[in-house]
């Protein structure tokens, strides 16, 4: 993993050496970018999965490509879980819309106070 300030890049490349006896698995196609969230807790919550989806929506806005899945890395053992974006996109958009509504109402309230 490389970290540059607020950005972390996690190398998901598999090692070139493949142990004998294991069957190679095809990795799912998720596009060129994968949203990744790190959490210190061993058991990630719904909020953690929604943050992965938020990352996917952010990447969609920047690249025009919505990832099929993201990655959630948790706990001291860095357990890796795949998060299906489609399972959480509706709830994530609801949350974003609720935040936008709150921000708009506060901005309108501030304008009314300034007009007095």
C-alpha positions, 0 to 999 in steps of 0.5 A: 500500500502506498499513501500520499496524504489523503489518498491511499493506493492498494496494490491488488495484483496477485503475486506471479508465483502460483502455489501448486494445488490451487486453482486460479480464480478469475477476478470480477471485472470492476473497471479500472478503479475500485473504491476501497475503505479501510476500517479498524473494526473487525466487523464492518457496519452498514455505514462502512459498506455505504462509504464504499458505495459513496466512493464508487459514486464519486468515481462514477462522477469523475470517470463516467464508470460505475464499479460493480464492486468495491473493497472493504478492508477491516481489522488488524488482520486486514480482512478483505471483503467485496461490497457489491455496489448495486446492493447499496446504491439506492440507500447511498443516493437517499443519504446524499439527497438527505444531506443536500436537502439539509444543506439547502434548507440551512443556506435558505435560513442563512439568507433569510437571516441576512436579509433582516 
